[in-house]
């Protein structure tokens, strides 16, 4: 287990967007002003795009940064509510096409921006790194919205007139309806020129967004090589030691029973009508099976009743665990609205077997052990005297839950962590980590995990919503979606409906039953993945389709030897 992997995972889970306001001496536009022609660089093509080139459209501009929580909330609703809506309607009620353009203001951490753009399915995205254009519309924050009329000779509005602009999203009431009211009021030009027949678009050659990773597995275990690529109508062909692997024609190459004759150098060629690209070569090798789950970190809103954040875990033998519920110290990382005084009790059935309120209260030896354990496993330090909760627990196996509450009944964001603390008496291993919590509208429940050891582990990962209704949860998330990203934030595999592929669904159902997971109803909208991953830090995001909210259960089962 490497501390750097744990630290990168925890920072990725903790950091939420906060902006230091800026000022600008530039003259700002007001609604009704004529917007001057401007140009920005397109992220995808690196070519200049001018406002004047968008003539004939109603232009909806959305400035964002990947780390801003209000930008995420906006993107989740504007995608289906504006971009897709007007595309399906062939424009506004007067037949005027609507052009939605995202504008990125973050010049660094490109992989995070790319993950944001892909996750929220933005179309065209431009860059405005120095905010010179953003500050002409709104100063000191994000997201920023602007609606501009690009229709010539419209009887309702002058061309290039600013119809609407706003800063922020959290305080807007019925924002989609507000945006649509401005868009729908624009009338078509009185004498529109016929649009020329569009030139047939050339298909762009594929690009690889995540290279396959080398993998070592125990003999007889499952191996999996995964590539992620962008492009239209892609086909795949995997090669081993320069030779075609028969039937290996997907983005994921799975070997269910790995033997010595499966080892070697693998690469994949991805092709479409625009060209082809070949991945880096990676090695598949055999090793002893020592891979294991060593950490779960789940950041989410913890409310009351069914909206309470409830982590749980199961191990198949004895070990020591460090369990933490962090609230106040999150403020040191810029997180607002945190749980002020978290507490939790580890329960076995209905029995509380251990509990903690304030981590630094207790004997000098106890507090010192908690501090040492956090440092040893790579966890960030808790502020001295803070109201965060933590305890060391000697664990003998079996299911445990750790419901998190606030001492004073408040609600807020919290980070719950479960770490394996290695020692010489350890005989067991974590078999299952899970977290049940609320997915707010347009936001994810984030569960990070770390795989230790030297060999790959096979995991069953589930995002359960509809099935919770059979257990009496009336506000369950109706259609959860799960995605997995590596420590650099790049998503590389996702799932919507767990049994959409009948063969994979049957495998997931079978191995889930063996692992002790409750059954999912056939053809339900719950999500699940069976995947083999090399040691490292990963993040699971569970979201609701079209920005829906509800209660969800995120589960990670180690099924390597099943």
C-alpha positions as a printed Julia matrix, in Angstrom:
562×3 Matrix{Float64}:
   0.0     0.0     0.0
   1.52    3.34   -1.06
   0.76    6.49    0.85
   0.82    8.55   -2.35
  -2.11    6.55   -3.74
  -4.14    7.07   -0.57
  -3.35   10.77   -0.45
  -4.33   11.37   -4.08
  -7.61    9.53   -3.56
  -8.5    11.44   -0.39
  -7.67   14.82   -1.87
  -9.78   13.98   -4.93
 -12.68   13.06   -2.66
 -12.3    16.11   -0.42
 -11.79   19.0    -2.75
 -14.94   20.85   -3.74
 -14.92   24.07   -5.71
 -14.56   27.41   -4.03
 -13.72   30.64   -5.8
 -11.84   33.69   -4.66
 -13.78   36.59   -6.22
 -12.02   38.55   -8.91
 -12.51   42.08  -10.13
 -12.27   43.56  -13.56
 -11.92   47.05  -14.95
 -13.65   46.06  -18.18
 -17.08   47.46  -18.91
 -19.78   44.88  -18.27
 -22.64   44.04  -20.57
 -26.17   44.55  -19.38
 -29.29   42.85  -20.68
 -30.28   44.69  -23.85
 -26.71   45.58  -24.88
 -25.28   44.49  -28.21
 -22.49   41.98  -27.65
 -19.32   42.7   -29.58
 -17.78   40.0   -31.7
 -15.29   37.9   -29.73
 -13.15   34.84  -30.29
 -12.1    31.92  -28.09
 -10.18   28.69  -28.68
 -12.1    25.44  -29.16
 -10.79   22.79  -26.73
 -11.25   19.89  -29.15
  -9.84   21.43  -32.34
  -7.57   24.18  -30.94
  -9.11   26.44  -33.59
 -10.48   29.94  -33.08
 -14.27   30.27  -32.81
 -15.94   33.68  -33.26
 -19.35   34.78  -32.06
 -20.14   36.01  -35.57
 -19.7    32.46  -36.88
 -22.77   31.43  -34.84
 -25.12   33.7   -36.8
 -28.61   32.28  -37.2
 -28.7    30.71  -33.74
 -29.78   31.62  -30.26
 -26.5    31.22  -28.39
 -26.55   29.84  -24.84
 -23.16   30.32  -23.13
 -22.3    28.44  -19.92
 -19.0    29.26  -18.15
 -17.76   26.6   -15.7
 -14.83   25.15  -13.77
 -14.67   21.42  -13.1
 -14.3    21.79   -9.32
 -17.27   24.11   -8.78
 -20.27   22.26   -7.2
 -22.78   24.74   -8.62
 -21.25   24.24  -12.08
 -21.88   20.49  -11.69
 -25.45   21.05  -10.6
 -26.02   23.37  -13.57
 -24.37   21.05  -16.11
 -26.49   18.1   -14.98
 -29.73   20.01  -15.67
 -28.77   22.21  -18.63
 -27.58   19.25  -20.73
 -31.0    17.57  -20.91
 -33.07   20.7   -20.18
 -31.58   23.05  -22.8
 -29.1    21.39  -25.19
 -30.91   18.07  -25.75
 -34.38   19.6   -25.4
 -33.97   22.12  -28.23
 -32.1    19.66  -30.39
 -35.04   17.25  -30.15
 -37.51   20.09  -30.78
 -35.58   21.33  -33.85
 -35.13   24.72  -32.23
 -37.38   27.04  -30.26
 -41.16   27.25  -30.99
 -40.39   29.64  -33.87
 -37.96   27.23  -35.48
 -34.81   29.11  -34.44
 -31.93   26.69  -33.66
 -30.29   26.91  -30.25
 -26.52   26.55  -29.86
 -25.3    25.53  -26.37
 -21.6    26.2   -25.76
 -19.63   25.43  -22.61
 -16.77   27.75  -21.7
 -14.01   26.4   -19.44
 -12.21   28.84  -17.13
  -9.75   26.36  -15.51
  -6.31   26.47  -17.17
  -4.76   23.67  -15.1
  -5.68   20.07  -14.18
  -6.72   19.27  -17.72
  -7.65   15.66  -16.93
 -10.21   16.84  -14.38
 -11.72   19.27  -16.88
 -11.86   16.55  -19.53
 -13.58   14.17  -17.11
 -16.13   16.92  -16.28
 -16.81   17.62  -19.97
 -17.25   13.93  -20.79
 -19.32   13.1   -17.7
 -21.85   15.87  -18.38
 -21.78   15.23  -22.15
 -20.93   18.74  -23.26
 -20.89   19.34  -26.99
 -18.67   22.24  -28.05
 -16.43   23.67  -25.32
 -14.26   26.79  -25.59
 -11.51   28.04  -23.25
 -11.57   31.4   -21.44
  -8.61   30.97  -19.09
  -8.01   34.64  -18.22
 -11.73   35.49  -17.72
 -11.47   38.5   -20.03
 -14.68   37.49  -21.75
 -16.39   36.08  -18.63
 -15.86   39.33  -16.74
 -17.65   41.25  -19.49
 -20.82   39.42  -18.44
 -20.39   38.7   -14.7
 -17.5    39.35  -12.28
 -16.27   37.14   -9.47
 -17.65   33.64   -9.68
 -19.13   30.82  -11.67
 -21.16   29.36  -13.27
 -22.04   32.26  -15.58
 -24.87   32.14  -18.11
 -25.54   34.36  -21.12
 -28.17   34.11  -23.87
 -27.49   36.06  -27.08
 -29.69   36.47  -30.16
 -27.73   35.67  -33.3
 -30.74   35.82  -35.65
 -30.55   38.44  -38.38
 -33.67   40.51  -39.15
 -35.62   38.99  -36.26
 -38.81   41.05  -35.68
 -38.55   40.44  -31.93
 -34.93   41.15  -31.04
 -31.95   42.94  -32.56
 -29.14   40.71  -33.74
 -26.4    40.08  -31.12
 -28.61   41.51  -28.36
 -27.91   40.15  -24.86
 -31.2    38.57  -23.8
 -30.15   37.27  -20.38
 -27.14   36.93  -18.08
 -26.77   35.56  -14.56
 -24.06   34.57  -12.06
 -24.46   31.4    -9.98
 -26.97   28.58  -10.0
 -27.81   27.66   -6.4
 -30.09   30.66   -5.85
 -31.95   30.47   -9.19
 -35.58   29.42   -8.89
 -36.82   27.31  -11.82
 -33.66   28.09  -13.89
 -34.52   25.91  -16.89
 -37.93   27.59  -17.27
 -36.24   30.99  -16.95
 -33.72   30.13  -19.68
 -36.42   28.73  -21.97
 -38.63   31.81  -21.59
 -35.84   34.0   -23.02
 -35.03   31.51  -25.78
 -38.63   30.89  -26.81
 -39.33   34.63  -27.23
 -36.94   34.98  -30.2
 -38.69   35.01  -33.57
 -37.15   33.86  -36.83
 -35.77   36.35  -39.34
 -38.27   37.93  -41.72
 -36.27   37.05  -44.81
 -34.01   34.17  -43.89
 -31.51   33.06  -46.43
 -31.7    29.37  -47.26
 -28.98   27.47  -45.52
 -26.55   25.73  -47.84
 -26.48   21.98  -47.82
 -24.01   20.95  -45.17
 -20.75   19.48  -46.3
 -20.46   15.84  -45.3
 -18.42   15.76  -42.11
 -15.2    13.83  -42.13
 -15.0    11.16  -39.47
 -12.27   11.91  -36.96
  -9.79    9.15  -36.26
 -10.06    7.54  -32.8
  -8.13    8.91  -29.84
  -7.2     6.92  -26.73
  -8.2     8.6   -23.46
  -6.91    5.83  -21.16
  -4.19    3.37  -22.08
  -4.44   -0.27  -20.96
  -2.59   -0.95  -17.71
  -0.18   -3.81  -17.07
  -1.7    -6.5   -14.88
  -0.45   -9.36  -12.71
  -2.88  -12.02  -11.51
  -2.73  -15.28   -9.62
  -2.85  -18.43  -11.8
  -6.46  -19.38  -12.54
  -7.82  -15.94  -11.65
  -9.61  -13.46  -13.87
  -7.57  -10.88  -15.82
  -8.91   -7.84  -17.63
  -7.28   -5.26  -19.89
  -9.29   -2.08  -20.55
  -8.83    0.72  -23.05
 -10.93    3.9   -23.24
 -11.22    5.78  -26.53
 -13.23    8.53  -28.2
 -14.57    8.45  -31.74
 -17.48    7.3   -33.85
 -18.28    3.7   -34.82
 -15.15    2.23  -33.25
 -13.94   -1.31  -33.75
 -11.29   -3.02  -31.63
  -8.74   -5.76  -32.18
  -6.43   -6.98  -29.41
  -3.03   -8.5   -30.15
  -0.85  -10.74  -27.98
   2.88  -10.85  -28.77
   2.03   -9.36  -32.18
  -0.64  -11.98  -33.01
  -4.39  -11.44  -33.27
  -6.35  -12.65  -30.24
  -9.43  -14.38  -31.74
 -12.71  -12.83  -30.6
 -11.01  -10.01  -28.67
 -12.89   -7.19  -30.38
 -14.13   -5.0   -27.53
 -12.79   -2.22  -25.32
 -12.42   -4.75  -22.47
 -10.41   -7.95  -22.93
 -11.35  -10.51  -20.26
  -9.51  -13.76  -19.56
 -11.56  -15.75  -17.05
  -8.96  -18.41  -16.19
  -5.49  -16.97  -16.65
  -2.68  -19.46  -17.3
   0.92  -19.17  -18.45
  -0.06  -19.4   -22.11
  -2.15  -16.21  -21.66
   0.79  -14.13  -20.47
   2.69  -11.82  -22.77
   2.63   -8.37  -24.34
  -0.82   -7.0   -25.28
  -1.92   -4.03  -27.33
  -5.13   -3.03  -29.09
  -5.79   -1.29  -32.41
  -8.9     0.92  -32.57
 -10.3     1.75  -36.0
 -13.05    3.71  -37.71
 -13.49    5.23  -41.17
 -11.31    8.19  -40.16
  -8.26    6.09  -39.33
  -6.83    3.96  -36.56
  -4.72    4.21  -33.43
  -2.78    1.53  -31.55
  -2.36    1.52  -27.79
   0.82    1.12  -25.82
   1.96   -2.46  -25.22
   1.42   -3.74  -21.67
   2.39   -6.98  -19.95
   0.02   -9.58  -18.53
   1.87  -11.77  -16.03
   1.3   -14.29  -13.24
   2.07  -13.69   -9.59
   0.92  -14.77   -6.14
  -2.59  -13.64   -5.24
  -2.05  -10.95   -2.58
  -4.36   -8.21   -3.89
  -6.86   -6.86   -1.36
  -9.27   -4.03   -0.54
  -7.59   -1.78    2.0
  -9.65    1.43    2.09
 -13.09    2.92    1.45
 -13.62    6.69    1.55
 -17.13    7.97    0.92
 -18.01   11.68    0.78
 -21.68   12.56    0.77
 -24.44   14.54    2.43
 -25.55   13.07    5.75
 -29.07   13.97    6.75
 -31.59   12.53    9.12
 -33.7     9.4     8.87
 -33.31    7.6     5.57
 -30.96   10.37    4.33
 -28.38    9.45    6.94
 -25.01    8.34    5.53
 -24.47    4.7     6.54
 -21.17    3.0     5.62
 -20.78   -0.74    6.2
 -18.12   -3.4     5.78
 -17.56   -7.13    6.02
 -14.32   -9.05    6.57
 -13.65  -12.75    6.63
 -11.19  -12.81    9.53
  -9.49  -10.7    12.19
  -7.76   -7.37   11.54
  -7.42   -3.84   12.87
  -9.4    -1.03   11.28
  -9.28    2.75   11.52
 -12.75    4.22   11.05
 -13.25    7.98   10.75
 -16.18   10.39   10.24
 -14.71   13.74    9.22
 -16.66   16.99    9.29
 -14.92   20.06   10.78
 -11.49   19.28    9.32
 -13.05   19.29    5.84
 -13.36   23.05    6.23
  -9.54   23.22    6.09
  -9.84   21.94    2.51
 -12.4    24.61    1.56
 -15.52   22.45    1.99
 -18.57   24.35    3.25
 -21.74   23.08    4.87
 -19.96   20.29    6.75
 -21.34   18.15    9.55
 -20.33   20.2    12.62
 -19.98   17.44   15.21
 -20.14   13.95   13.67
 -20.4    10.8    15.74
 -20.83    7.14   14.88
 -21.24    3.76   16.5
 -20.04    0.51   14.98
 -22.94   -1.91   15.17
 -23.19   -5.66   14.81
 -26.86   -6.35   14.26
 -28.55   -4.17   16.89
 -25.53   -4.12   19.23
 -23.14   -1.16   19.35
 -19.65   -2.68   19.67
 -17.6     0.53   19.53
 -18.31    4.24   19.22
 -16.67    7.64   19.11
 -17.66   11.29   19.21
 -14.5    13.4    19.37
 -11.37   11.68   18.07
  -8.93   13.49   20.42
 -10.88   12.74   23.6
  -9.62    9.78   25.64
  -6.4     8.58   27.18
  -3.11    9.84   25.82
  -2.34    6.32   24.58
  -5.68    5.94   22.77
  -5.44    9.32   21.04
  -1.8     8.66   20.14
  -2.7     5.32   18.55
  -5.43    6.95   16.46
  -3.04    9.66   15.31
  -0.33    7.1    14.5
  -2.73    4.83   12.6
  -3.93    7.72   10.43
  -0.38    8.67    9.57
   0.61    5.05    8.9
  -2.19    4.41    6.36
  -1.68    7.77    4.62
  -4.8     9.55    5.88
  -4.69   13.35    6.16
  -4.23   14.58    9.74
  -7.27   15.62   11.76
  -7.1    19.05   13.35
  -6.11   18.9    17.01
  -9.15   19.31   19.25
 -11.58   19.1    16.33
 -15.04   17.54   16.6
 -14.21   14.89   13.99
 -14.73   11.27   15.07
 -12.32    8.34   14.77
 -11.54    5.05   16.45
  -9.27    2.03   16.13
 -11.2    -1.23   16.13
  -9.96   -4.78   16.54
 -12.23   -6.67   14.22
 -13.02  -10.39   14.18
 -15.04  -10.56   10.97
 -18.71  -10.35   10.14
 -20.9    -7.43    9.0
 -20.62   -4.04   10.68
 -22.38   -0.73   10.02
 -21.34    2.76   11.11
 -24.33    5.15   10.88
 -23.14    8.76   11.05
 -25.11   11.42   12.92
 -24.47   14.89   14.28
 -24.4    15.27   18.07
 -26.82   18.2    17.82
 -29.01   16.72   15.08
 -27.6    18.93   12.3
 -27.02   17.83    8.71
 -24.18   18.44    6.27
 -21.36   16.97    4.22
 -19.08   14.38    5.77
 -16.29   12.05    4.73
 -16.45    8.52    6.14
 -13.33    6.38    5.88
 -12.52    2.76    6.66
  -8.81    1.78    6.57
  -7.16   -1.57    7.11
  -4.25   -1.06    9.54
  -1.76   -3.87    8.8
  -0.18   -5.74   11.71
   1.37   -9.14   12.29
  -1.81  -10.59   13.84
  -3.94  -10.0    10.76
  -5.6   -13.15    9.44
  -8.52  -11.71    7.49
  -9.24   -9.37    4.61
 -12.02   -6.98    3.76
 -14.56   -8.69    1.52
 -17.16   -5.96    1.13
 -17.3    -2.18    1.54
 -20.49   -0.19    1.05
 -22.13    3.17    1.68
 -25.82    4.05    1.64
 -26.64    7.71    1.22
 -28.46   10.45   -0.65
 -27.66   11.38   -4.24
 -28.77   15.04   -4.44
 -30.19   16.33   -7.71
 -27.42   16.67  -10.26
 -24.69   15.55   -7.85
 -22.97   12.2    -7.29
 -22.38   10.0    -4.29
 -18.62    9.46   -4.4
 -17.02    6.3    -3.04
 -13.26    5.96   -3.37
 -11.4     2.74   -2.71
  -7.82    1.51   -2.69
  -6.52   -1.9    -3.77
  -3.29   -2.98   -2.11
  -0.84   -5.81   -2.7
   0.89   -6.71   -5.96
  -1.74   -8.7    -7.89
  -5.0    -7.6    -9.49
  -8.33   -7.97   -7.7
 -11.7    -8.78   -9.25
 -14.53   -6.63   -7.91
 -18.3    -6.6    -8.15
 -19.37   -2.95   -7.97
 -23.06   -2.07   -7.68
 -25.14    1.1    -7.53
 -28.5    -0.07   -6.15
 -31.57    2.14   -6.24
 -34.83    0.5    -7.42
 -34.11   -2.72   -5.52
 -34.03   -0.73   -2.27
 -37.74   -0.2    -2.73
 -38.23   -3.89   -1.95
 -36.64   -3.18    1.44
 -39.05   -0.35    2.23
 -37.01    2.62    0.96
 -39.65    4.86   -0.59
 -37.25    7.54   -1.87
 -34.76    5.25   -3.65
 -32.92    6.55   -6.72
 -34.98    5.35   -9.68
 -32.25    4.85  -12.29
 -28.7     4.95  -10.87
 -25.65    5.05  -13.11
 -22.13    4.15  -11.99
 -18.76    5.11  -13.42
 -15.21    4.22  -12.38
 -12.24    6.55  -12.67
  -8.56    6.07  -11.88
  -6.68    8.37   -9.49
  -6.12   10.91  -12.31
  -9.88   11.43  -12.56
 -10.29    9.91  -16.05
 -13.4     7.74  -16.29
 -12.78    4.49  -18.12
 -15.82    2.26  -17.61
 -19.47    2.79  -16.68
 -22.82    1.02  -16.45
 -26.45    2.05  -16.47
 -28.67   -1.06  -16.31
 -26.93   -4.13  -14.86
 -28.63   -6.81  -16.99
 -28.78   -4.97  -20.34
 -26.25   -7.53  -21.61
 -27.85  -10.89  -20.8
 -24.59  -12.87  -20.61
 -22.85  -10.32  -18.38
 -25.99   -9.95  -16.26
 -26.11  -13.7   -15.65
 -22.47  -13.65  -14.55
 -23.08  -10.69  -12.22
 -26.13  -12.42  -10.69
 -24.23  -15.68  -10.16
 -21.13  -14.19   -8.58
 -23.25  -11.79   -6.51
 -25.11  -14.71   -4.99
 -21.81  -16.44   -4.2
 -20.49  -13.26   -2.57
 -23.59  -12.98   -0.38
 -25.07   -9.94   -2.13
 -28.86   -9.67   -2.16
 -30.34  -10.43   -5.59
 -31.25   -7.73   -8.09
 -34.55   -8.07   -9.93
 -34.09   -9.08  -13.56
 -34.2    -6.09  -15.93
 -34.25   -3.58  -13.05
 -32.64   -0.16  -13.51
 -29.97   -0.86  -10.87
 -26.35   -0.63  -12.07
 -23.5    -3.13  -11.66
 -20.06   -3.96  -13.05
 -17.76   -6.97  -12.78
 -14.22   -5.72  -13.27
 -10.6    -6.72  -12.57
  -8.29   -3.88  -11.5
  -4.6    -3.61  -10.68
  -3.47   -2.21   -7.3
  -4.11    1.51   -6.97
  -6.67    4.16   -6.06
 -10.04    4.37   -7.8
 -13.26    6.35   -7.53
 -16.85    5.19   -8.04
 -19.46    7.84   -8.78
 -23.15    7.04   -8.51
 -25.48    9.52  -10.2
 -29.15    9.7   -11.09
 -30.16    9.76  -14.74
 -31.16   13.26  -15.9
 -30.11   14.73  -12.56
 -32.59   12.73  -10.45
 -32.14   12.47   -6.7
 -32.78    9.64   -4.23
 -31.25    7.12   -1.85
 -28.67    4.73   -3.28
 -26.46    1.93   -2.0
 -22.92    1.84   -3.42
 -21.26   -1.57   -2.91
 -17.79   -2.95   -3.61
 -17.28   -6.73   -3.24
 -13.9    -8.46   -3.54
 -14.76  -11.58   -5.57
 -11.21  -12.43   -6.68
 -11.23  -15.98   -5.38
 -14.93  -16.77   -5.89
